[in-house]
Amino acid sequence: MKSAEIVTICASGFPGTNRALRNLEKNTGLTRHYVLTSNDPEGVEVEFFAEQIRGWRPRVVLVGGWCELYASLLRRLARTRIAIGVYWTSSPGQTDISGEAAKLAHVLREPRIRYRLFADAETPRCLSGEENGVLHLPVTMDLEGVAPLERPRGKPAPAVLSLFCSPHEYGRKNVLNTLLALSGLEEDYVLHVNGMTRSAPYRRLLRDLGVPHRDLGWMKESAYRRALEEIDIGLQVSFAETFNFVAAQHLALGIPVVASAQVPVVSDMPAILRRRMIAPSIGSPIAIRDAVRWWIRHPRARASVGRSAAKWIREMNGRRIATARAVLHRLTAARQQAGA
């Protein structure tokens, strides 16, 4: 195994955070990322990584989110001079909805944690400040080989919509309002989902609401990327987000997304691009329906706005990578000055 001045560790149960940390390694070249696959805080895997880290002697170890695995790792590294940081990738709204407020409270008061990094830009501004190691570390994307899709002219109906998310996110992703919105659409469409029919309540809702759908199941990354190539409009009308990789991946391919103002990767876009992508009321199925209907009826706008959105996403990602590099350099410089 290779090391770096900053080692990142994340439990396998945090897929979004793992993706963010893998992208951080690839985009900056300043970190080395590892995944903990065991759930046992006292197991051999935690002990193995603690021993490896003691040998590597990085300046900083960043863990993604918080769980008991990390508490065990911190105990094993207590006598080293390695600085410990936590990368919190949930927005305050996500933290509330996911029931993780107690974990965040622990992170904020744990004395062994030197750095508290947040993917959400505003949270650090509400806490104790940069001088105390509270910083914004933006999420970045892996856009290697990603380019806007070339759609054939006169693409036949139906329009292909997507509602991709993991099962534990259905409540946060506003799924019921979205399905109710689609149930009244007169336009020709089909909804692609990734495993939703495995949930009996949602399987029944899809059937009873008359939503034409195709379930692709839970996909590996390569299959997921191929599935995106079939999509015309993405649906991510979430109640809370920090970034939203799914929406960002659609936009990078030039696919418009109907989203909420709580999806930063959409709401941060220039007004001319986001105007039709933000549903005016995420609690109103009719408002969501109207937004989806407009995109179905305007395929030329899907193509032109999609191309502009893809260009913006790439530029935005470049800025985020530059910010991430600056933050990581700051961490290592601080440890160097401290004599670590």
C-alpha positions, 0 to 999 in steps of 0.5 A: 500500500502507498501512503500520502501526507493526507490519508482518508478513511471511510466506512463502506456504508457511506457510499456518497462520502466514499465517492467524494473522497475517491474523487478528491484523491483522483482530482487533487493527487494529495490524498490516499483513500481507503475503505473500511468494509468491516462493521466491527470496531474491535475487529482485525481490519481497524487494527490493521489500518491503525498499524499501517497508518502508524507506519505511514506517518501521514500528517493528517487522517481524514475520516468520512462522516462518523461511526464507532469504527472511527472512534476505535481507530482514534483510540489506536492512534492516540499516541501518534502526532497525526492530526485527525479530521472529519469530513462531514458531507451532509448538509444540516437538512440531510443531517436532520432527516437522516437522524445524524444530529447526535453524531454531528454533536459528537464530532463537534465536541470530540477533543481528539478531532483537530479538523472539521471539514464540511462539504456544505459551504455555509456550515463552517461560517456558522461554527467556530471559524477557520482558525479552529480547523473548521473549513469548507472542503467542496465535493468534486466530480470525476469527469474523465471521459464524460461529455454531453450526449449527442442525441439523434434528431427526432428522437422518438417517444416516450421521453425517458425520465429517471428517479435514481437514489438509494432505498434509505433516501426515499424520504429525503428524495421526495419520492411520493410527491414525484410519483404523484406528479407523474401519475397525472402526466398525459405525455408519453413517458417511461420512468427508470428507477434503480431498485424501487420495486423491491420496496413493496409500498413503492412497488404498489404505488408505481402500479396503482398510480399508473406510472409506466416504469422500468426498474434497472435494479441497483447497478454497478458504476459502469452499468449506471453510466450506460443507463444515464445515456438513455435518460432525457430528464432527471428527477431530483426534487429533494428536500435536502442535499449537499451537492447531489451526485446524481443530478450533477452526473445528469447535467455533465451529460447534458441532461436537464434535471427537475430539481428543488432549490435545495439541490445546490448543483442545480440552484448554483447554476446561472439563472438562465439555466436553472430557471426551468429546472427548479420546481417552484414548490417541492411539496406540490405534485402539480408544480413538479408535474408542470416542470416535468411536462415543460421539458417533455414538450420542449426537446430542443430546449433540453438539448441546448440548455443541456449543452450549456449546463454541461459546460457550466458543470465542468467549469464549476468542477474546476473551481471546486478542485482548486478550492479543495487543493488549497484546503488540503495544502493548508492542512499539511502546511499547518501540520508542518509548522506544528512539527508533525 
